[in-house]
């Protein structure tokens, strides 16, 4: 943070909050730098390790960004579930209709068979 931002944060929130904000920013920068160095090192040693490192970084960042991501994806998830539910209902109706038609055909074949059996 710049001195102007630190002074502004101290004026509004007190020196402790400004110090925490500055520490948080420095901490985030050091985490990003550490992850970058580890990724470059892993790529130099073995390229196959990079996907695992990316998954690890995603797992480390998930607790921080997951709540906002979940809130953003909730409407899309609801519409997908709604569509799947409607599709399932239509599929059940279609299956019931097909089953009824098969039963009708079986009944017709059975009736034809019983009619032709006494004549034989």
Secondary structure, 3 states (H helix, E strand, C coil): CCHHHHHHHHHHHCHHHHHHHHHHHHHHHHHHHHHHHHHHHHHHHCHHHHHHHHHHHHHHHHHHHHHHHHHHHHHHHHHHHHHHHHHHHHHHHHHHHHHHHHHHHHHHHHHHHHHHHHHC
